[in-house]
């Protein structure tokens, strides 16, 4: 199992949003990558959608393959006002 590293920002936001480390691990291990950011530095990152019971969660994570670790950047519950049903695509904000 890959080591998870939680950034301070991620821990603060998870606490504010009632998201546990187990929630994040479940999303990372069983969720669906809905967006990739290959040019992010220092490591490529991705946005993962997962569900904890009926609650949708988005986790932004980056992989440091050299050290076999996944860095958790942030985690949040997607806002239905900003995301299409299913929470895989953002709504067009230009309308």
C-alpha positions as CSV (number, residue, x, y, z in Angstrom):
1,X,0.0,0.0,0.0
2,X,1.3,3.4,-1.0
3,X,2.2,5.9,1.7
4,X,-0.2,8.9,1.9
5,X,1.4,12.2,2.8
6,X,-1.1,14.9,3.8
7,X,-0.2,18.5,3.2
8,X,-1.0,20.9,6.0
9,X,-3.6,22.7,3.8
10,X,-5.3,19.3,3.1
11,X,-5.5,18.4,6.8
12,X,-6.9,21.9,7.7
13,X,-9.6,21.7,4.9
14,X,-10.4,18.0,5.7
15,X,-11.0,19.0,9.3
16,X,-13.2,21.9,8.3
17,X,-15.2,19.8,5.9
18,X,-15.6,16.7,8.0
19,X,-13.5,14.4,5.8
20,X,-11.4,11.7,7.4
21,X,-8.1,10.3,6.3
22,X,-9.9,7.0,5.8
23,X,-12.4,8.8,3.4
24,X,-9.4,10.1,1.4
25,X,-7.7,6.7,1.3
26,X,-10.9,5.1,0.1
27,X,-11.3,7.7,-2.7
28,X,-7.7,7.3,-3.8
29,X,-7.8,3.5,-3.8
30,X,-11.3,3.0,-5.3
31,X,-12.2,6.3,-7.0
32,X,-12.2,7.4,-10.6
33,X,-9.6,9.8,-12.0
34,X,-11.7,12.5,-13.7
35,X,-8.9,15.0,-14.5
36,X,-5.2,14.8,-14.8
37,X,-2.6,17.6,-14.5
38,X,0.5,16.1,-16.0
39,X,2.4,19.5,-16.0
40,X,1.9,20.2,-12.3
41,X,5.2,20.5,-10.3
42,X,7.0,19.1,-8.5
43,X,4.8,16.0,-9.3
44,X,2.0,15.4,-11.8
45,X,-1.4,15.5,-10.0
46,X,-4.9,14.3,-10.6
47,X,-8.5,14.9,-9.4
48,X,-10.2,11.7,-8.1
49,X,-13.9,11.3,-7.6
50,X,-15.0,8.8,-5.0
51,X,-18.0,8.1,-2.8
52,X,-18.3,7.6,0.9
53,X,-21.8,6.1,1.2
54,X,-23.9,8.7,-0.6
55,X,-21.4,11.6,-0.2
56,X,-19.3,12.5,-3.3
57,X,-15.8,13.5,-2.6
58,X,-13.0,15.0,-4.8
59,X,-9.4,14.5,-3.8
60,X,-6.5,16.2,-5.5
61,X,-3.4,14.1,-5.2
62,X,0.1,14.0,-6.7
63,X,2.3,10.9,-6.9
64,X,6.0,10.9,-6.0
65,X,6.9,7.6,-7.6
66,X,10.5,7.8,-6.5
67,X,9.5,7.6,-2.8
68,X,6.4,5.4,-3.4
69,X,4.1,8.0,-1.9
70,X,0.9,9.9,-2.8
71,X,0.7,13.5,-1.6
72,X,-2.8,14.7,-0.7
73,X,-3.2,18.3,-1.7
74,X,-6.8,18.9,-0.8
75,X,-10.2,17.1,-0.4
76,X,-13.7,18.5,-0.7
77,X,-17.3,17.7,-1.4
78,X,-18.0,19.0,-4.9
79,X,-20.7,21.8,-5.1
80,X,-23.7,20.7,-7.2
81,X,-24.0,24.3,-8.3
82,X,-20.6,24.1,-10.0
83,X,-20.6,20.4,-11.1
84,X,-22.8,18.5,-13.5
85,X,-24.8,15.6,-12.1
86,X,-22.3,12.8,-11.2
87,X,-19.6,15.3,-10.3
88,X,-17.3,14.3,-13.1
89,X,-17.5,17.5,-15.2
90,X,-17.8,21.2,-14.2
91,X,-20.8,23.1,-15.5
92,X,-20.1,25.8,-18.1
93,X,-19.7,28.9,-16.0
94,X,-19.9,31.2,-19.1
95,X,-23.7,31.0,-19.4
